[in-house]
Amino acid sequence: MAPIKDEAIVLRRLEYSETSQVLVFFAREHGRQRLIAKGIKRGTKKKAAVGIDLLERGDIMFLPCQRKAHGLGTLTEWRQNDAYLGLREDLRRIYAGQYAAEITAAMTEDGDPHPALFDALTAVLDALRHTVTPKLLLIDYQQALLRDTGLWPDLTRCVICNRQAPEQRAGYFSAHQGGLVCRRCLPRVAENRLVLAAVLTALRENHYPDQTVSETFDLLDYTISQTIGRPTTMSKFITE
Ligand SMILES: [Zn+2]
């Protein structure tokens, strides 16, 4: 089989042996790919090789796994296009990048392509290089991820009885139901949380005044956590 070529971002990495790594890539046209990079850390006489780091973007060539389920493919070539150095200068930006990588890996399937989401991820990593407000950028990415995976919640009406949600009012939100739930339907929904009116307005208008940023981030992180069935690991490090 001929190797497949794509562009990819490293979502996870695991040191596999002294010379090899296992990497989870998010490839633009081929989705999440778990690949072993044999000998990637073997240096030459001139330079020591350090392997491939988290959140690097590059061109990959790989041989997909022959067995369908849970196998590793093989990385045959890697050419780094961007190491996002500006992002690595500031711990808050690194954490934000790691959060984006974590939710991407958790919410996508092996081999399922999401080219628009790949572009959104490169855009957020680009923007994180310079930002002083990582949380606001991550809201954009959480939103892109939820939309691209078809899980963006309906914030306009009760998802059970269809009743229009009143504007400028707080509302109950259920991640499992996929949106708002009115008071009348609420007893039927075990998983729910109250969302402030300002946050609902911000999400509907896609405009986030300062005082809504943290609550909005938390709500979207909650939606993602409920979807994957566990709390996200990196969210507690996203402080501003
Ligand atoms: Zn209802």
Residues whose N, C-alpha, C, O or C-beta is under 5 A from the ligand:
A	BS01	ZN	C158 I160 C161 N162 R163 C182 C185
